[in-house]
Amino acid sequence: MSTSGTSKHLQEAPDGGWGWLVVLSSFLSHIVVPGTLKSFGVFFPYMLQAFEEDAESTAWISSIQAALTMFGSVVAGALSNVFGCRAVVMAGGLVAAVGLLSSMFVTSLPVMYLTAGFITGLGFSFMYTPCITMVGRYFKKRRALANGLGLSGAGVGTFAFPPVFQLLIDHYGWRGSLFVVAGVALQGCIFGALLRPIYLIEDFENRKTVTSNDEKAPSRRRCFSLCRLLDLSLFRKPYFVVFILSNMLLIFGNFIPFVHLVAHARNVGTGAQEAAFLISVIGIGDGVSRIAYGWLSDLGLFPRLRGYTVCALGLALSVFFLPQARTYSTMVACCLAVGLFAGSCASQTAVFLAEFCGVGRLASAVGIAYGIQGFAMLFGPPIAGRLYDVTGNYTASFYVAGSVVMVCVLMLTSLEVHRTRTISQLTNVLPRTHGITENTESCDFEKDTDERTHDTCTNDDFIMHESSV
């Protein structure tokens, strides 16, 4: 498992062992972070009354919180490269708890933007992405299943937290409830401690390459150090760029229902409790599909990217049909479909990032990808709200959300077509040039173009399996 001079570096991910505790840490992280983000709207009417501001201004609290959770992922990824994922997650638990505790005493909305929005969101970002990164480092063959198990916590939190938050508010008021939520966020110090570092041979090889580059250009070492910290060279990978942009569009369409679905349901005559339960229905479908689809995709029964594209198409159609659902049963069916397709897509994000960028650069890749998602979470709900102000209903809002996800589908389809054609060409060339066996199905086409000096790849470049193509 190790090589001379790198006795602590494993050749590949162990696919088990302590990794299952890392999956547990990711599961708990997703209960706390996405569960709180998607359920924080329970506090909205009480904050609206307390601060005596308009709905649009008050809604920015949740938008800033969710956006900072994603934007901060870039910083979290960079810090994880320096201090390790364990320390970053534990620090995030402390920061989020401080933000929520300080929000108990806030009396003005702008300060609430800072405490409940900025500080809490930044803490959540530190708790969130490093857990996803560590699962990808501990698993290879069962990476999709492990990610699905970890990410399924989001469905559990989305299902359980809304009624729990309401119960707390009924007993302790919204300010007292924030004290309890802060205690939940503080548990990041506990599940963060489970993220035991793992050292792979790929880390050692990447470090040697970086050191060699620094020695060749010492005058640019400072610039290289900054780029290395954020790993901005990932933007030179076309597949990575296309994937994160398409993922941002998918999140744009997926996040709008969490903000406006309850209001839409009540507008068409649904009761308050029944309308709130629709969010829990999405959470049920989301949690189940993250596990089930993660396991299914690891079986290799279908090309992974094609399956992801089909799920994105299903999400787009489900959001499209939401405004047409006029009975409660059809609303439940649409919400269940939204949860199932959204959860299936979510279980594959870290898997594709690991395959496109490599496990050694996964922390930066996850940080950048989730940071880009912050734009969707920041601007998606206000845009949908503006459409409601203009039209007087949420029909246009859901149509726009579905259309944006459809653009994501078109981008993914183009990516799949290009990869399939490239692989087909290489499989015809490589056996004649290098004698590659039939077990070699695909190639890492994301090698930086300035590093490629040959027209064909070697055996070491073939890291993408047929199920991923």
Secondary structure, DSSP 8 states (H G I E B T S, - for coil): --BTTBTT-BSS--SSTTHHHHHHHHHHHHHHHHHHHHHGGGGHHHHHHHHT--HHHHHHHHHHHHHHHHHHHHHHHHHHHHH-HHHHHHHHHHHHHHHHHHHTT--SHHHHIIIIIIIHHHHHHHHHHHHHHHHHHH-STTHHHHHHHHHTHHHHHHHHHHHHHHHHHHHHHHHHHHHHHHHHHTTHHHHHTT-----BHHHHHHHHHHHHHHHH-GGGHHHHHHHHHHTGGGGG-HHHHHHHHHHHHHHHHHHHHHHHHHHHHHHTT--HHHHHHHHHHHHHHHHHHHHHHHHHHHTTSS-HHHHHHHHHHHHHHHHHHGGG--SHHHHHHHHHHHHHHHHHHHTTHHHHHHHHH-GGGHHHHHHHHHHHHHHHHHHHHHHHHHHHHHHSSSHHHHHHHHHHHHHHHHHHHHHHHHHHHHHHHHHHHHHHHH---TT-----TTS-GGG--SSS--GGG----GGG-
